[in-house]
Amino acid sequence: MSANRRAKKKNKTKYVFRKREKLYNLLKRIKLWPSRSGLLHGIKTLEKKGNYIKLELHCDKVLKVKDSKNSRAARWLRNKRMVKPCPECQVPDWKLDKYSKTAFK
């Protein structure tokens, strides 16, 4: 296989997740949080406490959210409804590119 062919194949790589997965499992692998304003935040720490998840974002915000398959955040991550990355979190381009190539099946 030539180097050019490998590069094309590598660019088409998709990351596949189950469609109806718990929010904690999704956040643990993607490490991104969609806010209601349409910003995509980077997750610094992630801790599960019973049915809730404690999130600490790179912009020093702390959130407590319910672990659910049907939550707003889970739906927005699956449907990719975010507008732009958070300027304070400084989400790297490679992570945004990887997320854009992710498929949910």
N, CA, C and O atoms as a MOPAC input file, in Angstrom:
PM7 MOZYME 1SCF
protein

 N      0.83900 1    -1.18000 1     0.00000 1
 C      0.00000 1     0.00000 1     0.00000 1
 C      0.88300 1     1.24300 1     0.00000 1
 O      1.81900 1     1.33700 1     0.79500 1
 N      0.60500 1     2.16800 1    -0.85600 1
 C      1.42100 1     3.37000 1    -0.93800 1
 C      1.12600 1     4.31100 1     0.23800 1
 O      0.10100 1     4.18600 1     0.90900 1
 N      2.03800 1     5.24400 1     0.46800 1
 C      1.88600 1     6.18400 1     1.58300 1
 C      0.66100 1     7.08200 1     1.38600 1
 O     -0.02200 1     7.43100 1     2.34900 1
 N      0.39400 1     7.45100 1     0.13500 1
 C     -0.76400 1     8.30500 1    -0.15600 1
 C     -2.07300 1     7.58300 1     0.16500 1
 O     -3.00800 1     8.18100 1     0.69600 1
 N     -2.12700 1     6.29200 1    -0.16400 1
 C     -3.32200 1     5.49600 1     0.13000 1
 C     -3.54400 1     5.35300 1     1.62900 1
 O     -4.67600 1     5.43700 1     2.10500 1
 N     -2.46900 1     5.13800 1     2.36700 1
 C     -2.56500 1     5.01800 1     3.82800 1
 C     -3.07800 1     6.31200 1     4.44000 1
 O     -3.89900 1     6.28800 1     5.35800 1
 N     -2.59600 1     7.44000 1     3.93300 1
 C     -3.03200 1     8.74300 1     4.46100 1
 C     -4.52100 1     8.94300 1     4.21600 1
 O     -5.23100 1     9.43000 1     5.09500 1
 N     -5.00500 1     8.57300 1     3.03100 1
 C     -6.43000 1     8.70900 1     2.73900 1
 C     -7.25800 1     7.80400 1     3.63500 1
 O     -8.31200 1     8.20200 1     4.13100 1
 N     -6.77100 1     6.57200 1     3.84200 1
 C     -7.48800 1     5.62200 1     4.67800 1
 C     -7.52300 1     6.10100 1     6.12700 1
 O     -8.53000 1     5.94500 1     6.81800 1
 N     -6.42900 1     6.67700 1     6.57400 1
 C     -6.33600 1     7.16600 1     7.94900 1
 C     -7.28900 1     8.34400 1     8.17900 1
 O     -7.87600 1     8.45100 1     9.25600 1
 N     -7.45400 1     9.22900 1     7.19000 1
 C     -8.33700 1    10.38100 1     7.32100 1
 C     -9.80200 1     9.98400 1     7.38400 1
 O    -10.60600 1    10.71000 1     7.96800 1
 N    -10.16900 1     8.84700 1     6.79900 1
 C    -11.55600 1     8.40500 1     6.78700 1
 C    -11.91900 1     7.60000 1     8.02700 1
 O    -13.06800 1     7.18200 1     8.16600 1
 N    -10.98000 1     7.37600 1     8.92200 1
 C    -11.24200 1     6.57300 1    10.11000 1
 C    -12.36600 1     7.18700 1    10.91900 1
 O    -12.36500 1     8.38600 1    11.19900 1
 N    -13.32800 1     6.35100 1    11.29300 1
 C    -14.43900 1     6.81600 1    12.11400 1
 C    -14.39400 1     6.10000 1    13.45000 1
 O    -13.96400 1     4.95000 1    13.53500 1
 N    -14.82900 1     6.76800 1    14.46500 1
 C    -14.94700 1     6.20200 1    15.79300 1
 C    -16.42100 1     5.90800 1    16.00100 1
 O    -17.26300 1     6.78700 1    15.81700 1
 N    -16.73500 1     4.69200 1    16.38000 1
 C    -18.12800 1     4.26500 1    16.46100 1
 C    -18.50500 1     4.00700 1    17.91200 1
 O    -17.78900 1     3.31200 1    18.63300 1
 N    -19.63100 1     4.56800 1    18.33700 1
 C    -20.18900 1     4.35300 1    19.67100 1
 C    -21.60400 1     3.83100 1    19.52400 1
 O    -22.26300 1     4.06800 1    18.51100 1
 N    -22.06100 1     3.12800 1    20.52500 1
 C    -23.45600 1     2.70000 1    20.53900 1
 C    -24.34200 1     3.92800 1    20.68000 1
 O    -23.98100 1     4.89200 1    21.35500 1
 N    -25.49400 1     3.88600 1    20.04200 1
 C    -26.37100 1     5.05700 1    20.01900 1
 C    -27.01500 1     5.33600 1    21.37700 1
 O    -27.03300 1     6.48500 1    21.81700 1
 N    -27.53700 1     4.32300 1    22.04100 1
 C    -28.26400 1     4.51200 1    23.29200 1
 C    -27.39400 1     4.08200 1    24.46600 1
 O    -27.70800 1     3.10800 1    25.15000 1
 N    -26.31300 1     4.79800 1    24.69900 1
 C    -25.38700 1     4.47400 1    25.77600 1
 C    -25.55600 1     5.48000 1    26.91700 1
 O    -25.95700 1     6.62200 1    26.69100 1
 N    -25.24900 1     5.05000 1    28.13300 1
 C    -25.32000 1     5.94600 1    29.29100 1
 C    -24.40100 1     7.14600 1    29.08000 1
 O    -23.37100 1     7.05000 1    28.41300 1
 N    -24.79300 1     8.26100 1    29.65400 1
 C    -24.04000 1     9.50800 1    29.49300 1
 C    -22.62800 1     9.38700 1    30.05600 1
 O    -21.68300 1     9.91600 1    29.47000 1
 N    -22.47400 1     8.70000 1    31.18400 1
 C    -21.14400 1     8.57200 1    31.80400 1
 C    -20.16600 1     7.87700 1    30.86100 1
 O    -19.03400 1     8.33300 1    30.70000 1
 N    -20.59300 1     6.77800 1    30.23500 1
 C    -19.70600 1     6.04700 1    29.31900 1
 C    -19.33500 1     6.89800 1    28.11500 1
 O    -18.20600 1     6.83000 1    27.62900 1
 N    -20.26700 1     7.69200 1    27.63500 1
 C    -20.02800 1     8.56700 1    26.49800 1
 C    -19.02600 1     9.66800 1    26.85400 1
 O    -18.08400 1     9.92500 1    26.10400 1
 N    -19.23600 1    10.31500 1    28.00400 1
 C    -18.34500 1    11.39400 1    28.43900 1
 C    -16.95400 1    10.88000 1    28.77700 1
 O    -15.95900 1    11.56800 1    28.54700 1
 N    -16.88600 1     9.67800 1    29.31800 1
 C    -15.60200 1     9.09700 1    29.70100 1
 C    -14.69800 1     8.91900 1    28.48200 1
 O    -13.48300 1     9.09100 1    28.57700 1
 N    -15.28800 1     8.57500 1    27.34000 1
 C    -14.49500 1     8.34600 1    26.13300 1
 C    -14.28600 1     9.60700 1    25.30500 1
 O    -13.20300 1     9.81000 1    24.75400 1
 N    -15.31100 1    10.46100 1    25.20800 1
 C    -15.21500 1    11.64600 1    24.35100 1
 C    -14.52500 1    12.80800 1    25.05500 1
 O    -13.79500 1    13.56900 1    24.42000 1
 N    -14.74700 1    12.95500 1    26.35900 1
 C    -14.16400 1    14.04000 1    27.17400 1
 C    -14.57100 1    15.43200 1    26.69100 1
 O    -13.77100 1    16.36700 1    26.73100 1
 N    -15.82300 1    15.56500 1    26.23300 1
 C    -16.36700 1    16.85700 1    25.82300 1
 C    -17.75700 1    17.01800 1    26.42000 1
 O    -18.50500 1    16.04800 1    26.53800 1
 N    -18.10500 1    18.26100 1    26.80200 1
 C    -19.41500 1    18.55000 1    27.39800 1
 C    -20.10800 1    19.63600 1    26.59200 1
 O    -19.52700 1    20.70100 1    26.38300 1
 N    -21.35100 1    19.39700 1    26.12600 1
 C    -22.09900 1    20.42100 1    25.39400 1
 C    -22.91200 1    21.29500 1    26.34500 1
 O    -23.74600 1    20.78400 1    27.09300 1
 N    -22.67900 1    22.59500 1    26.32500 1
 C    -23.45900 1    23.49500 1    27.17900 1
 C    -24.72300 1    23.92300 1    26.43400 1
 O    -24.82400 1    23.75100 1    25.21900 1
 N    -25.68000 1    24.47800 1    27.16700 1
 C    -26.94100 1    24.90300 1    26.55100 1
 C    -26.75900 1    26.07300 1    25.60100 1
 O    -27.58500 1    26.28700 1    24.71400 1
 N    -25.68900 1    26.83000 1    25.77700 1
 C    -25.44900 1    27.96800 1    24.88400 1
 C    -24.81900 1    27.54900 1    23.56000 1
 O    -24.60000 1    28.39300 1    22.69100 1
 N    -24.52100 1    26.25700 1    23.39100 1
 C    -23.96100 1    25.77100 1    22.13600 1
 C    -22.45600 1    25.64000 1    22.13400 1
 O    -21.87200 1    25.32700 1    21.09700 1
 N    -21.80100 1    25.87300 1    23.27900 1
 C    -20.35500 1    25.73500 1    23.37100 1
 C    -19.98100 1    24.30300 1    23.73200 1
 O    -20.71700 1    23.61600 1    24.44100 1
 N    -18.84400 1    23.87000 1    23.24300 1
 C    -18.33400 1    22.53800 1    23.53500 1
 C    -17.14900 1    22.69500 1    24.48100 1
 O    -16.11700 1    23.25000 1    24.10200 1
 N    -17.29700 1    22.20100 1    25.72400 1
 C    -16.27400 1    22.34300 1    26.75700 1
 C    -15.44500 1    21.07500 1    26.86600 1
 O    -15.92900 1    19.98100 1    26.57400 1
 N    -14.19400 1    21.22400 1    27.28600 1
 C    -13.33400 1    20.08400 1    27.56100 1
 C    -13.49700 1    19.66500 1    29.01500 1
 O    -13.62300 1    20.51700 1    29.89500 1
 N    -13.49600 1    18.35700 1    29.27700 1
 C    -13.67500 1    17.83400 1    30.63100 1
 C    -12.30700 1    17.53800 1    31.24200 1
 O    -11.49600 1    16.81400 1    30.66400 1
 N    -12.06400 1    18.11900 1    32.43500 1
 C    -10.81800 1    17.88400 1    33.16000 1
 C    -10.93100 1    16.61500 1    33.99100 1
 O    -10.09300 1    15.72200 1    33.86200 1
 N    -11.95300 1    16.51300 1    34.84400 1
 C    -12.16700 1    15.32100 1    35.65400 1
 C    -13.62100 1    14.88500 1    35.54800 1
 O    -14.52000 1    15.68400 1    35.28700 1
 N    -13.81700 1    13.60000 1    35.75900 1
 C    -15.12600 1    12.98100 1    35.61900 1
 C    -15.25400 1    11.95300 1    36.73800 1
 O    -14.43500 1    11.04200 1    36.85100 1
 N    -16.29100 1    12.10600 1    37.56800 1
 C    -16.45500 1    11.22000 1    38.71800 1
 C    -17.91200 1    10.79400 1    38.82900 1
 O    -18.81400 1    11.63200 1    38.83100 1
 N    -18.13800 1     9.48500 1    38.92100 1
 C    -19.49800 1     8.96700 1    39.01300 1
 C    -19.85900 1     8.77000 1    40.48200 1
 O    -19.10500 1     8.16600 1    41.24500 1
 N    -21.03700 1     9.29700 1    40.86700 1
 C    -21.53800 1     9.16900 1    42.23000 1
 C    -22.98600 1     8.70300 1    42.16700 1
 O    -23.90500 1     9.52100 1    42.10900 1
 N    -23.19100 1     7.37600 1    42.18000 1
 C    -24.54300 1     6.83300 1    42.08900 1
 C    -25.13900 1     7.10200 1    40.71900 1
 O    -24.55500 1     6.72700 1    39.70200 1
 N    -26.30400 1     7.75200 1    40.68200 1
 C    -26.95100 1     8.09900 1    39.41800 1
 C    -26.51100 1     9.45000 1    38.88600 1
 O    -27.03700 1     9.91200 1    37.87400 1
 N    -25.56500 1    10.08700 1    39.54300 1
 C    -25.10700 1    11.41400 1    39.13500 1
 C    -23.64200 1    11.37800 1    38.74100 1
 O    -22.89400 1    10.48500 1    39.13800 1
 N    -23.24700 1    12.36900 1    37.95000 1
 C    -21.86800 1    12.52100 1    37.50200 1
 C    -21.39100 1    13.90200 1    37.92100 1
 O    -22.08200 1    14.89600 1    37.69900 1
 N    -20.21700 1    13.96500 1    38.52500 1
 C    -19.60800 1    15.25000 1    38.87500 1
 C    -18.54700 1    15.55100 1    37.82300 1
 O    -17.60000 1    14.78500 1    37.64300 1
 N    -18.71800 1    16.67900 1    37.12700 1
 C    -17.80900 1    17.09400 1    36.05900 1
 C    -17.04300 1    18.33300 1    36.46900 1
 O    -17.61600 1    19.26400 1    37.03600 1
 N    -15.76000 1    18.35000 1    36.18900 1
 C    -14.98000 1    19.57500 1    36.31200 1
 C    -14.44600 1    19.88700 1    34.92400 1
 O    -13.73800 1    19.08000 1    34.32200 1
 N    -14.79400 1    21.07200 1    34.42300 1
 C    -14.41100 1    21.47200 1    33.07900 1
 C    -13.08800 1    22.22000 1    33.10200 1
 O    -12.65100 1    22.67500 1    34.15900 1
 N    -12.45300 1    22.35100 1    31.95900 1
 C    -11.16900 1    23.06100 1    31.87400 1
 C    -11.31600 1    24.55800 1    32.14300 1
 O    -10.32900 1    25.23000 1    32.44200 1
 N    -12.53700 1    25.08500 1    32.04100 1
 C    -12.75300 1    26.50300 1    32.35000 1
 C    -13.16100 1    26.67000 1    33.82100 1
 O    -13.78500 1    27.66900 1    34.17800 1
 N    -12.81100 1    25.69600 1    34.67600 1
 C    -12.99500 1    25.71400 1    36.13800 1
 C    -14.45200 1    25.74500 1    36.58600 1
 O    -14.73700 1    26.21500 1    37.68800 1
 N    -15.36700 1    25.26600 1    35.77800 1
 C    -16.76200 1    25.12800 1    36.19100 1
 C    -16.96800 1    23.70700 1    36.69400 1
 O    -16.39000 1    22.76300 1    36.15400 1
 N    -17.78600 1    23.55400 1    37.71900 1
 C    -18.10700 1    22.24000 1    38.27200 1
 C    -19.60000 1    21.99900 1    38.09200 1
 O    -20.42000 1    22.83800 1    38.46400 1
 N    -19.94900 1    20.84800 1    37.51900 1
 C    -21.33500 1    20.51600 1    37.24300 1
 C    -21.69500 1    19.18600 1    37.87700 1
 O    -20.85200 1    18.29700 1    37.99800 1
 N    -22.94900 1    19.05500 1    38.27900 1
 C    -23.48200 1    17.78900 1    38.75800 1
 C    -24.67000 1    17.46200 1    37.86900 1
 O    -25.67900 1    18.16600 1    37.88800 1
 N    -24.54800 1    16.38100 1    37.08100 1
 C    -25.59000 1    16.02100 1    36.12000 1
 C    -26.04500 1    14.59000 1    36.35200 1
 O    -25.30700 1    13.76900 1    36.89600 1
 N    -27.26500 1    14.30600 1    35.93300 1
 C    -27.82000 1    12.97000 1    36.07300 1
 C    -27.34400 1    12.08800 1    34.91800 1
 O    -27.31700 1    12.51700 1    33.76500 1
 N    -26.96800 1    10.84700 1    35.24900 1
 C    -26.50700 1     9.88700 1    34.25100 1
 C    -27.72200 1     9.26800 1    33.56900 1
 O    -28.45200 1     8.49100 1    34.18500 1
 N    -27.94200 1     9.60600 1    32.30700 1
 C    -29.13400 1     9.16500 1    31.59700 1
 C    -28.82300 1     8.96100 1    30.12100 1
 O    -27.96400 1     9.64200 1    29.56100 1
 N    -29.51900 1     8.03000 1    29.49800 1
 C    -29.36700 1     7.81200 1    28.05300 1
 C    -30.08900 1     8.89000 1    27.25800 1
 O    -29.67600 1     9.23800 1    26.15100 1
 N    -31.17100 1     9.41800 1    27.82600 1
 C    -32.02900 1    10.34800 1    27.09500 1
 C    -31.81800 1    11.80400 1    27.47400 1
 O    -32.62600 1    12.65000 1    27.09200 1
 N    -30.76800 1    12.12500 1    28.20700 1
 C    -30.56500 1    13.50200 1    28.65600 1
 C    -30.26500 1    14.43100 1    27.48300 1
 O    -29.90200 1    13.98700 1    26.39300 1
 N    -30.42200 1    15.70900 1    27.72800 1
 C    -30.14000 1    16.71700 1    26.71000 1
 C    -28.70400 1    16.59800 1    26.22800 1
 O    -28.44700 1    16.64900 1    25.02500 1
 N    -27.76700 1    16.44000 1    27.15400 1
 C    -26.35100 1    16.37300 1    26.79100 1
 C    -26.06400 1    15.14900 1    25.92200 1
 O    -25.33600 1    15.24300 1    24.93400 1
 N    -26.63200 1    14.00700 1    26.28900 1
 C    -26.41400 1    12.78600 1    25.50100 1
 C    -26.98100 1    12.94600 1    24.09100 1
 O    -26.34400 1    12.54700 1    23.11700 1
 N    -28.17000 1    13.52300 1    23.98100 1
 C    -28.78100 1    13.73400 1    22.67000 1
 C    -27.97400 1    14.72200 1    21.83300 1
 O    -27.77700 1    14.50900 1    20.63700 1
 N    -27.50500 1    15.80800 1    22.46300 1
 C    -26.74000 1    16.81000 1    21.73500 1
 C    -25.39700 1    16.25900 1    21.28000 1
 O    -24.93100 1    16.60300 1    20.19300 1
 N    -24.75900 1    15.40700 1    22.09000 1
 C    -23.49600 1    14.79200 1    21.66900 1
 C    -23.72100 1    13.86000 1    20.48300 1
 O    -22.93800 1    13.85300 1    19.53300 1
 N    -24.79700 1    13.07100 1    20.54300 1
 C    -25.08700 1    12.14200 1    19.44000 1
 C    -25.43600 1    12.88400 1    18.15900 1
 O    -25.02700 1    12.47600 1    17.07200 1
 N    -26.19400 1    13.97600 1    18.28000 1
 C    -26.65100 1    14.71700 1    17.10300 1
 C    -25.71700 1    15.85100 1    16.69000 1
 O    -25.95600 1    16.51200 1    15.68000 1
 N    -24.65900 1    16.08000 1    17.46100 1
 C    -23.63300 1    17.10000 1    17.16500 1
 C    -24.24500 1    18.48100 1    16.96200 1
 O    -24.07300 1    19.10000 1    15.91300 1
 N    -24.96600 1    18.95700 1    17.98400 1
 C    -25.68500 1    20.23200 1    17.90200 1
 C    -24.87600 1    21.42100 1    18.40500 1
 O    -25.44100 1    22.50200 1    18.57000 1
 N    -23.58800 1    21.26900 1    18.65400 1
 C    -22.78700 1    22.36000 1    19.18900 1
 C    -22.37800 1    23.33500 1    18.09900 1
 O    -22.19600 1    22.95700 1    16.94100 1
 N    -22.23700 1    24.59300 1    18.48700 1
 C    -21.91000 1    25.65000 1    17.53400 1
 C    -20.40000 1    25.83400 1    17.41500 1
 O    -19.86400 1    25.85200 1    16.30700 1
 N    -19.70700 1    25.97000 1    18.55500 1
 C    -18.26500 1    26.21500 1    18.53300 1
 C    -17.66000 1    25.79300 1    19.86600 1
 O    -18.39600 1    25.62200 1    20.83800 1
 N    -16.32900 1    25.62000 1    19.94200 1
 C    -15.68100 1    25.24500 1    21.20100 1
 C    -15.57000 1    26.43800 1    22.14800 1
 O    -15.55400 1    27.59100 1    21.71800 1
 N    -15.49600 1    26.14300 1    23.42800 1
 C    -15.35900 1    27.17700 1    24.45700 1
 C    -13.98000 1    27.83300 1    24.33900 1
 O    -12.97500 1    27.12500 1    24.27500 1
 N    -13.90800 1    29.16900 1    24.30700 1
 C    -12.60600 1    29.83400 1    24.20000 1
 C    -11.75200 1    29.67800 1    25.46200 1
 O    -10.52400 1    29.70600 1    25.37700 1
 N    -12.38100 1    29.51300 1    26.63100 1
 C    -11.62800 1    29.35700 1    27.87300 1
 C    -11.05300 1    27.94600 1    28.02100 1
 O     -9.95700 1    27.77500 1    28.55500 1
 N    -11.78100 1    26.94700 1    27.55400 1
 C    -11.32600 1    25.55800 1    27.67100 1
 C    -10.20600 1    25.23500 1    26.69500 1
 O     -9.39900 1    24.34500 1    26.96300 1
 N    -10.13800 1    25.92600 1    25.59000 1
 C     -9.13300 1    25.72100 1    24.55100 1
 C     -9.06600 1    24.25700 1    24.13300 1
 O     -8.02500 1    23.61000 1    24.24900 1
 N    -10.19600 1    23.74600 1    23.64500 1
 C    -10.26700 1    22.37200 1    23.16400 1
 C     -9.37700 1    22.26400 1    21.92400 1
 O     -9.53300 1    23.04900 1    20.98800 1
 N     -8.43100 1    21.28900 1    21.90200 1
 C     -7.52000 1    21.17500 1    20.76500 1
 C     -8.24000 1    20.77800 1    19.47500 1
 O     -9.29600 1    20.14500 1    19.50700 1
 N     -7.65400 1    21.15700 1    18.35400 1
 C     -8.25300 1    20.86800 1    17.05000 1
 C     -8.33800 1    19.37700 1    16.77000 1
 O     -9.29900 1    18.92100 1    16.14900 1
 N     -7.34000 1    18.60000 1    17.22200 1
 C     -7.36000 1    17.15900 1    16.96500 1
 C     -8.55100 1    16.49500 1    17.65900 1
 O     -9.11600 1    15.53300 1    17.13900 1
 N     -8.93100 1    17.00900 1    18.83800 1
 C    -10.07000 1    16.43300 1    19.55800 1
 C    -11.37700 1    16.78200 1    18.85300 1
 O    -12.27500 1    15.94400 1    18.77300 1
 N    -11.49700 1    18.00000 1    18.34500 1
 C    -12.67800 1    18.40200 1    17.59100 1
 C    -12.78300 1    17.61400 1    16.28100 1
 O    -13.87400 1    17.22200 1    15.86700 1
 N    -11.63900 1    17.38900 1    15.63900 1
 C    -11.62400 1    16.62200 1    14.40200 1
 C    -12.03200 1    15.17000 1    14.66300 1
 O    -12.79100 1    14.58500 1    13.89100 1
 N    -11.52900 1    14.60100 1    15.74000 1
 C    -11.88000 1    13.22500 1    16.10700 1
 C    -13.38000 1    13.12900 1    16.41400 1
 O    -14.03900 1    12.17100 1    16.00800 1
 N    -13.90800 1    14.11100 1    17.12300 1
 C    -15.33600 1    14.12500 1    17.45200 1
 C    -16.19400 1    14.26500 1    16.19400 1
 O    -17.25300 1    13.64600 1    16.09000 1
 N    -15.73600 1    15.07700 1    15.24200 1
 C    -16.51200 1    15.26300 1    14.00800 1
 C    -16.57100 1    13.99100 1    13.18000 1
 O    -17.51800 1    13.80300 1    12.41700 1
 N    -15.57200 1    13.10500 1    13.31100 1
 C    -15.55600 1    11.84400 1    12.57500 1
 C    -16.24100 1    10.70500 1    13.32600 1
 O    -16.31900 1     9.58800 1    12.81500 1
 N    -16.73600 1    10.97400 1    14.52900 1
 C    -17.37800 1     9.95200 1    15.33800 1
 C    -18.77400 1     9.63800 1    14.81400 1
 O    -19.54100 1    10.53200 1    14.45600 1
 N    -19.08100 1     8.34700 1    14.78000 1
 C    -20.41700 1     7.90500 1    14.34300 1
 C    -21.10600 1     7.20400 1    15.50600 1
 O    -20.44800 1     6.54200 1    16.30900 1
 N    -22.40600 1     7.34100 1    15.60200 1
 C    -23.20500 1     6.68300 1    16.63000 1
 C    -24.16300 1     5.71300 1    15.95900 1
 O    -25.05700 1     6.11800 1    15.21700 1
 N    -23.96600 1     4.42200 1    16.23000 1
 C    -24.81300 1     3.39500 1    15.60100 1
 C    -25.43500 1     2.50100 1    16.62800 1
 O    -26.17600 1     1.58200 1    16.27900 1

